[in-house]
């Protein structure tokens, strides 16, 4: 499959490119900044482009079988940017109504890091707002690729997927965290939590795209 990856030189984009090449796909990497240290690779083509220009964006995507769109402002600071994700999901729902054969996956990726120990070093108080979640970076890349390559889930249209590790990244158990920071939030009927179980339900991603978090999925730079 020929996969276009926008934001290919970003932290997440690099991991998606490497994993896609490992799995035998050809990749068109698109970014507004070129990586001067990137060696030539037969299955990888880089295109420098400003995706804010509609015609330019349309032209660089011609010929690709799928698009993993990761081009974004890494630290948005204004209201217009921070609301972008929700607006994009609304746009996706509109697009698939017009083109019912199209599939669009909105990947709600959590904090992407090389390994859990990085998050464990953080103060639990400072991470309460994101419920002590994380995602091993290559396992996160796996979710993006499965969303465009896995045909076994039988889904179509637009779907949003939570992508996070199944355990909390904290040195406290989840019951202690819940009682300390969210004492008034009840646990839903039929749900149970114990030990280091995470607060995010990613079962939809497993059911529809076959994604399961894997802390051991470490992808080295692919060379032919």
C-alpha positions as protocol buffer text, in pm:
chain_id: "A"
residue {
  index: 1
  type: UNK
  ca { x: 0 y: 0 z: 0 }
}
residue {
  index: 2
  type: UNK
  ca { x: 114 y: 354 z: -74 }
}
residue {
  index: 3
  type: UNK
  ca { x: 60 y: 561 z: 241 }
}
residue {
  index: 4
  type: UNK
  ca { x: 97 y: 938 z: 267 }
}
residue {
  index: 5
  type: UNK
  ca { x: 209 y: 1054 z: 613 }
}
residue {
  index: 6
  type: UNK
  ca { x: 173 y: 1426 z: 678 }
}
residue {
  index: 7
  type: UNK
  ca { x: 387 y: 1569 z: 954 }
}
residue {
  index: 8
  type: UNK
  ca { x: 634 y: 1289 z: 879 }
}
residue {
  index: 9
  type: UNK
  ca { x: 920 y: 1465 z: 1061 }
}
residue {
  index: 10
  type: UNK
  ca { x: 723 y: 1510 z: 1382 }
}
residue {
  index: 11
  type: UNK
  ca { x: 760 y: 1294 z: 1689 }
}
residue {
  index: 12
  type: UNK
  ca { x: 465 y: 1069 z: 1605 }
}
residue {
  index: 13
  type: UNK
  ca { x: 505 y: 1093 z: 1229 }
}
residue {
  index: 14
  type: UNK
  ca { x: 856 y: 949 z: 1239 }
}
residue {
  index: 15
  type: UNK
  ca { x: 733 y: 640 z: 1423 }
}
residue {
  index: 16
  type: UNK
  ca { x: 451 y: 585 z: 1173 }
}
residue {
  index: 17
  type: UNK
  ca { x: 692 y: 613 z: 879 }
}
residue {
  index: 18
  type: UNK
  ca { x: 936 y: 363 z: 1027 }
}
residue {
  index: 19
  type: UNK
  ca { x: 668 y: 107 z: 1113 }
}
residue {
  index: 20
  type: UNK
  ca { x: 501 y: 142 z: 773 }
}
residue {
  index: 21
  type: UNK
  ca { x: 832 y: 75 z: 595 }
}
residue {
  index: 22
  type: UNK
  ca { x: 896 y: -222 z: 822 }
}
residue {
  index: 23
  type: UNK
  ca { x: 563 y: -369 z: 715 }
}
residue {
  index: 24
  type: UNK
  ca { x: 639 y: -340 z: 346 }
}
residue {
  index: 25
  type: UNK
  ca { x: 443 y: -28 z: 255 }
}
residue {
  index: 26
  type: UNK
  ca { x: 574 y: 256 z: 43 }
}
residue {
  index: 27
  type: UNK
  ca { x: 554 y: 595 z: 214 }
}
residue {
  index: 28
  type: UNK
  ca { x: 517 y: 949 z: 90 }
}
residue {
  index: 29
  type: UNK
  ca { x: 635 y: 1170 z: 374 }
}
residue {
  index: 30
  type: UNK
  ca { x: 499 y: 1526 z: 372 }
}
residue {
  index: 31
  type: UNK
  ca { x: 621 y: 1806 z: 596 }
}
residue {
  index: 32
  type: UNK
  ca { x: 696 y: 2177 z: 578 }
}
residue {
  index: 33
  type: UNK
  ca { x: 1046 y: 2113 z: 717 }
}
residue {
  index: 34
  type: UNK
  ca { x: 1295 y: 1874 z: 559 }
}
residue {
  index: 35
  type: UNK
  ca { x: 1506 y: 1643 z: 771 }
}
residue {
  index: 36
  type: UNK
  ca { x: 1857 y: 1701 z: 642 }
}
residue {
  index: 37
  type: UNK
  ca { x: 1980 y: 1380 z: 810 }
}
residue {
  index: 38
  type: UNK
  ca { x: 1727 y: 1152 z: 637 }
}
residue {
  index: 39
  type: UNK
  ca { x: 1916 y: 910 z: 406 }
}
residue {
  index: 40
  type: UNK
  ca { x: 1764 y: 812 z: 68 }
}
residue {
  index: 41
  type: UNK
  ca { x: 1543 y: 503 z: 88 }
}
residue {
  index: 42
  type: UNK
  ca { x: 1378 y: 339 z: -216 }
}
residue {
  index: 43
  type: UNK
  ca { x: 1034 y: 303 z: -57 }
}
residue {
  index: 44
  type: UNK
  ca { x: 1028 y: 650 z: 99 }
}
residue {
  index: 45
  type: UNK
  ca { x: 962 y: 975 z: -88 }
}
residue {
  index: 46
  type: UNK
  ca { x: 975 y: 1311 z: 88 }
}
residue {
  index: 47
  type: UNK
  ca { x: 775 y: 1610 z: -34 }
}
residue {
  index: 48
  type: UNK
  ca { x: 816 y: 1950 z: 128 }
}
residue {
  index: 49
  type: UNK
  ca { x: 478 y: 2123 z: 124 }
}
residue {
  index: 50
  type: UNK
  ca { x: 265 y: 2379 z: 304 }
}
residue {
  index: 51
  type: UNK
  ca { x: -61 y: 2197 z: 375 }
}
residue {
  index: 52
  type: UNK
  ca { x: -235 y: 2524 z: 457 }
}
residue {
  index: 53
  type: UNK
  ca { x: -240 y: 2576 z: 78 }
}
residue {
  index: 54
  type: UNK
  ca { x: -535 y: 2375 z: -53 }
}
residue {
  index: 55
  type: UNK
  ca { x: -403 y: 2317 z: -406 }
}
residue {
  index: 56
  type: UNK
  ca { x: -62 y: 2218 z: -276 }
}
residue {
  index: 57
  type: UNK
  ca { x: -216 y: 1976 z: -26 }
}
residue {
  index: 58
  type: UNK
  ca { x: -440 y: 1819 z: -290 }
}
residue {
  index: 59
  type: UNK
  ca { x: -153 y: 1768 z: -535 }
}
residue {
  index: 60
  type: UNK
  ca { x: 83 y: 1595 z: -290 }
}
residue {
  index: 61
  type: UNK
  ca { x: -181 y: 1338 z: -197 }
}
residue {
  index: 62
  type: UNK
  ca { x: -255 y: 1228 z: -554 }
}
residue {
  index: 63
  type: UNK
  ca { x: -177 y: 858 z: -605 }
}
residue {
  index: 64
  type: UNK
  ca { x: -177 y: 754 z: -240 }
}
residue {
  index: 65
  type: UNK
  ca { x: -399 y: 470 z: -121 }
}
residue {
  index: 66
  type: UNK
  ca { x: -433 y: 607 z: 231 }
}
residue {
  index: 67
  type: UNK
  ca { x: -344 y: 916 z: 434 }
}
residue {
  index: 68
  type: UNK
  ca { x: -221 y: 933 z: 793 }
}
residue {
  index: 69
  type: UNK
  ca { x: -267 y: 1299 z: 878 }
}
residue {
  index: 70
  type: UNK
  ca { x: -33 y: 1409 z: 1157 }
}
residue {
  index: 71
  type: UNK
  ca { x: 65 y: 1758 z: 1045 }
}
residue {
  index: 72
  type: UNK
  ca { x: -28 y: 1992 z: 1329 }
}
residue {
  index: 73
  type: UNK
  ca { x: 91 y: 2255 z: 1571 }
}
residue {
  index: 74
  type: UNK
  ca { x: 265 y: 2054 z: 1849 }
}
residue {
  index: 75
  type: UNK
  ca { x: 185 y: 2300 z: 2130 }
}
residue {
  index: 76
  type: UNK
  ca { x: -130 y: 2491 z: 2033 }
}
residue {
  index: 77
  type: UNK
  ca { x: -190 y: 2804 z: 2234 }
}
residue {
  index: 78
  type: UNK
  ca { x: -504 y: 2961 z: 2094 }
}
residue {
  index: 79
  type: UNK
  ca { x: -870 y: 2865 z: 2094 }
}
residue {
  index: 80
  type: UNK
  ca { x: -887 y: 2816 z: 1719 }
}
residue {
  index: 81
  type: UNK
  ca { x: -614 y: 2552 z: 1722 }
}
residue {
  index: 82
  type: UNK
  ca { x: -719 y: 2369 z: 2037 }
}
residue {
  index: 83
  type: UNK
  ca { x: -1070 y: 2313 z: 1898 }
}
residue {
  index: 84
  type: UNK
  ca { x: -932 y: 2177 z: 1571 }
}
residue {
  index: 85
  type: UNK
  ca { x: -965 y: 1807 z: 1660 }
}
residue {
  index: 86
  type: UNK
  ca { x: -1336 y: 1827 z: 1738 }
}
residue {
  index: 87
  type: UNK
  ca { x: -1401 y: 2029 z: 1423 }
}
residue {
  index: 88
  type: UNK
  ca { x: -1202 y: 1776 z: 1217 }
}
residue {
  index: 89
  type: UNK
  ca { x: -1415 y: 1491 z: 1353 }
}
residue {
  index: 90
  type: UNK
  ca { x: -1732 y: 1678 z: 1257 }
}
residue {
  index: 91
  type: UNK
  ca { x: -1587 y: 1730 z: 910 }
}
residue {
  index: 92
  type: UNK
  ca { x: -1509 y: 1360 z: 885 }
}
residue {
  index: 93
  type: UNK
  ca { x: -1869 y: 1268 z: 957 }
}
residue {
  index: 94
  type: UNK
  ca { x: -1983 y: 1507 z: 685 }
}
residue {
  index: 95
  type: UNK
  ca { x: -1734 y: 1372 z: 429 }
}
residue {
  index: 96
  type: UNK
  ca { x: -1832 y: 1007 z: 473 }
}
residue {
  index: 97
  type: UNK
  ca { x: -2199 y: 1093 z: 429 }
}
residue {
  index: 98
  type: UNK
  ca { x: -2108 y: 1228 z: 87 }
}
residue {
  index: 99
  type: UNK
  ca { x: -1861 y: 949 z: 7 }
}
residue {
  index: 100
  type: UNK
  ca { x: -1998 y: 639 z: 184 }
}
residue {
  index: 101
  type: UNK
  ca { x: -1722 y: 410 z: 55 }
}
residue {
  index: 102
  type: UNK
  ca { x: -1459 y: 615 z: 240 }
}
residue {
  index: 103
  type: UNK
  ca { x: -1329 y: 521 z: 585 }
}
residue {
  index: 104
  type: UNK
  ca { x: -1197 y: 785 z: 825 }
}
residue {
  index: 105
  type: UNK
  ca { x: -1053 y: 699 z: 1166 }
}
residue {
  index: 106
  type: UNK
  ca { x: -1003 y: 974 z: 1422 }
}
residue {
  index: 107
  type: UNK
  ca { x: -721 y: 849 z: 1644 }
}
residue {
  index: 108
  type: UNK
  ca { x: -734 y: 1009 z: 1989 }
}
residue {
  index: 109
  type: UNK
  ca { x: -375 y: 940 z: 2082 }
}
residue {
  index: 110
  type: UNK
  ca { x: -259 y: 981 z: 2437 }
}
residue {
  index: 111
  type: UNK
  ca { x: 85 y: 1098 z: 2554 }
}
residue {
  index: 112
  type: UNK
  ca { x: 327 y: 926 z: 2315 }
}
residue {
  index: 113
  type: UNK
  ca { x: 656 y: 832 z: 2481 }
}
residue {
  index: 114
  type: UNK
  ca { x: 931 y: 569 z: 2431 }
}
residue {
  index: 115
  type: UNK
  ca { x: 855 y: 384 z: 2754 }
}
residue {
  index: 116
  type: UNK
  ca { x: 634 y: 398 z: 3063 }
}
residue {
  index: 117
  type: UNK
  ca { x: 916 y: 488 z: 3302 }
}
residue {
  index: 118
  type: UNK
  ca { x: 921 y: 842 z: 3161 }
}
residue {
  index: 119
  type: UNK
  ca { x: 561 y: 898 z: 3273 }
}
residue {
  index: 120
  type: UNK
  ca { x: 620 y: 725 z: 3605 }
}
residue {
  index: 121
  type: UNK
  ca { x: 872 y: 994 z: 3699 }
}
residue {
  index: 122
  type: UNK
  ca { x: 603 y: 1264 z: 3678 }
}
residue {
  index: 123
  type: UNK
  ca { x: 418 y: 1394 z: 3986 }
}
residue {
  index: 124
  type: UNK
  ca { x: 73 y: 1222 z: 3997 }
}
residue {
  index: 125
  type: UNK
  ca { x: -83 y: 1556 z: 4094 }
}
residue {
  index: 126
  type: UNK
  ca { x: 33 y: 1716 z: 3771 }
}
residue {
  index: 127
  type: UNK
  ca { x: -101 y: 1429 z: 3559 }
}
residue {
  index: 128
  type: UNK
  ca { x: -447 y: 1405 z: 3711 }
}
residue {
  index: 129
  type: UNK
  ca { x: -611 y: 1594 z: 3425 }
}
residue {
  index: 130
  type: UNK
  ca { x: -504 y: 1331 z: 3172 }
}
residue {
  index: 131
  type: UNK
  ca { x: -587 y: 1039 z: 3404 }
}
residue {
  index: 132
  type: UNK
  ca { x: -226 y: 915 z: 3417 }
}
residue {
  index: 133
  type: UNK
  ca { x: -246 y: 775 z: 3065 }
}
residue {
  index: 134
  type: UNK
  ca { x: 31 y: 720 z: 2811 }
}
residue {
  index: 135
  type: UNK
  ca { x: 104 y: 529 z: 2493 }
}
residue {
  index: 136
  type: UNK
  ca { x: 427 y: 357 z: 2394 }
}
residue {
  index: 137
  type: UNK
  ca { x: 519 y: 551 z: 2080 }
}
residue {
  index: 138
  type: UNK
  ca { x: 553 y: 259 z: 1838 }
}
residue {
  index: 139
  type: UNK
  ca { x: 236 y: 99 z: 1966 }
}
residue {
  index: 140
  type: UNK
  ca { x: 67 y: 431 z: 1895 }
}
residue {
  index: 141
  type: UNK
  ca { x: 206 y: 424 z: 1540 }
}
residue {
  index: 142
  type: UNK
  ca { x: 61 y: 75 z: 1507 }
}
residue {
  index: 143
  type: UNK
  ca { x: -288 y: 215 z: 1571 }
}
residue {
  index: 144
  type: UNK
  ca { x: -256 y: 466 z: 1286 }
}
residue {
  index: 145
  type: UNK
  ca { x: -142 y: 196 z: 1044 }
}
residue {
  index: 146
  type: UNK
  ca { x: -407 y: -56 z: 1144 }
}
residue {
  index: 147
  type: UNK
  ca { x: -673 y: 210 z: 1094 }
}
residue {
  index: 148
  type: UNK
  ca { x: -584 y: 234 z: 724 }
}
residue {
  index: 149
  type: UNK
  ca { x: -466 y: -122 z: 650 }
}
residue {
  index: 150
  type: UNK
  ca { x: -673 y: -363 z: 860 }
}
residue {
  index: 151
  type: UNK
  ca { x: -980 y: -481 z: 667 }
}
residue {
  index: 152
  type: UNK
  ca { x: -1105 y: -740 z: 917 }
}
residue {
  index: 153
  type: UNK
  ca { x: -1308 y: -511 z: 1145 }
}
residue {
  index: 154
  type: UNK
  ca { x: -1599 y: -468 z: 908 }
}
residue {
  index: 155
  type: UNK
  ca { x: -1644 y: -99 z: 979 }
}
residue {
  index: 156
  type: UNK
  ca { x: -1706 y: 190 z: 743 }
}
residue {
  index: 157
  type: UNK
  ca { x: -1772 y: 563 z: 759 }
}
residue {
  index: 158
  type: UNK
  ca { x: -1616 y: 759 z: 1045 }
}
residue {
  index: 159
  type: UNK
  ca { x: -1510 y: 616 z: 1379 }
}
residue {
  index: 160
  type: UNK
  ca { x: -1316 y: 770 z: 1668 }
}
residue {
  index: 161
  type: UNK
  ca { x: -1076 y: 554 z: 1868 }
}
residue {
  index: 162
  type: UNK
  ca { x: -918 y: 610 z: 2208 }
}
residue {
  index: 163
  type: UNK
  ca { x: -557 y: 495 z: 2198 }
}
residue {
  index: 164
  type: UNK
  ca { x: -390 y: 458 z: 2537 }
}
residue {
  index: 165
  type: UNK
  ca { x: -208 y: 195 z: 2738 }
}
residue {
  index: 166
  type: UNK
  ca { x: -429 y: -35 z: 2950 }
}
residue {
  index: 167
  type: UNK
  ca { x: -246 y: 60 z: 3268 }
}
residue {
  index: 168
  type: UNK
  ca { x: -184 y: 387 z: 3452 }
}
residue {
  index: 169
  type: UNK
  ca { x: 160 y: 547 z: 3446 }
}
residue {
  index: 170
  type: UNK
  ca { x: 187 y: 623 z: 3817 }
}
residue {
  index: 171
  type: UNK
  ca { x: 344 y: 471 z: 4124 }
}
residue {
  index: 172
  type: UNK
  ca { x: 2 y: 451 z: 4292 }
}
residue {
  index: 173
  type: UNK
  ca { x: -279 y: 203 z: 4225 }
}
residue {
  index: 174
  type: UNK
  ca { x: -588 y: 326 z: 4042 }
}
residue {
  index: 175
  type: UNK
  ca { x: -816 y: 307 z: 4345 }
}
residue {
  index: 176
  type: UNK
  ca { x: -585 y: 539 z: 4541 }
}
residue {
  index: 177
  type: UNK
  ca { x: -568 y: 777 z: 4246 }
}
residue {
  index: 178
  type: UNK
  ca { x: -945 y: 775 z: 4199 }
}
residue {
  index: 179
  type: UNK
  ca { x: -1023 y: 840 z: 4565 }
}
residue {
  index: 180
  type: UNK
  ca { x: -761 y: 1113 z: 4597 }
}
residue {
  index: 181
  type: UNK
  ca { x: -837 y: 1307 z: 4278 }
}
residue {
  index: 182
  type: UNK
  ca { x: -1189 y: 1204 z: 4169 }
}
residue {
  index: 183
  type: UNK
  ca { x: -1372 y: 1091 z: 4484 }
}
residue {
  index: 184
  type: UNK
  ca { x: -1716 y: 1192 z: 4354 }
}
residue {
  index: 185
  type: UNK
  ca { x: -1691 y: 1015 z: 4018 }
}
residue {
  index: 186
  type: UNK
  ca { x: -1870 y: 679 z: 4028 }
}
residue {
  index: 187
  type: UNK
  ca { x: -1765 y: 366 z: 3842 }
}
residue {
  index: 188
  type: UNK
  ca { x: -2017 y: 267 z: 3575 }
}
residue {
  index: 189
  type: UNK
  ca { x: -2234 y: -38 z: 3630 }
}
residue {
  index: 190
  type: UNK
  ca { x: -2069 y: -348 z: 3493 }
}
residue {
  index: 191
  type: UNK
  ca { x: -1722 y: -194 z: 3509 }
}
residue {
  index: 192
  type: UNK
  ca { x: -1453 y: -288 z: 3758 }
}
residue {
  index: 193
  type: UNK
  ca { x: -1102 y: -162 z: 3821 }
}
residue {
  index: 194
  type: UNK
  ca { x: -814 y: -293 z: 4024 }
}
residue {
  index: 195
  type: UNK
  ca { x: -441 y: -257 z: 4062 }
}
residue {
  index: 196
  type: UNK
  ca { x: -287 y: -60 z: 3777 }
}
residue {
  index: 197
  type: UNK
  ca { x: -581 y: -80 z: 3535 }
}
residue {
  index: 198
  type: UNK
  ca { x: -605 y: 235 z: 3324 }
}
residue {
  index: 199
  type: UNK
  ca { x: -899 y: 473 z: 3309 }
}
residue {
  index: 200
  type: UNK
  ca { x: -941 y: 455 z: 2929 }
}
residue {
  index: 201
  type: UNK
  ca { x: -1155 y: 198 z: 2749 }
}
residue {
  index: 202
  type: UNK
  ca { x: -983 y: 112 z: 2421 }
}
residue {
  index: 203
  type: UNK
  ca { x: -1188 y: -200 z: 2346 }
}
residue {
  index: 204
  type: UNK
  ca { x: -1339 y: -36 z: 2038 }
}
residue {
  index: 205
  type: UNK
  ca { x: -994 y: -8 z: 1879 }
}
residue {
  index: 206
  type: UNK
  ca { x: -931 y: -375 z: 1949 }
}
residue {
  index: 207
  type: UNK
  ca { x: -1270 y: -476 z: 1809 }
}
residue {
  index: 208
  type: UNK
  ca { x: -1267 y: -271 z: 1488 }
}
residue {
  index: 209
  type: UNK
  ca { x: -903 y: -227 z: 1387 }
}
residue {
  index: 210
  type: UNK
  ca { x: -737 y: -507 z: 1583 }
}
residue {
  index: 211
  type: UNK
  ca { x: -519 y: -279 z: 1794 }
}
residue {
  index: 212
  type: UNK
  ca { x: -375 y: -391 z: 2128 }
}
residue {
  index: 213
  type: UNK
  ca { x: -121 y: -187 z: 2322 }
}
residue {
  index: 214
  type: UNK
  ca { x: 228 y: -336 z: 2326 }
}
residue {
  index: 215
  type: UNK
  ca { x: 501 y: -183 z: 2541 }
}
residue {
  index: 216
  type: UNK
  ca { x: 756 y: -410 z: 2371 }
}
residue {
  index: 217
  type: UNK
  ca { x: 687 y: -289 z: 2016 }
}
residue {
  index: 218
  type: UNK
  ca { x: 1009 y: -95 z: 1957 }
}
residue {
  index: 219
  type: UNK
  ca { x: 1083 y: -20 z: 1591 }
}
residue {
  index: 220
  type: UNK
  ca { x: 1438 y: 58 z: 1490 }
}
residue {
  index: 221
  type: UNK
  ca { x: 1513 y: 275 z: 1187 }
}
residue {
  index: 222
  type: UNK
  ca { x: 1440 y: 76 z: 875 }
}
residue {
  index: 223
  type: UNK
  ca { x: 1718 y: 38 z: 619 }
}
residue {
  index: 224
  type: UNK
  ca { x: 1702 y: -158 z: 293 }
}
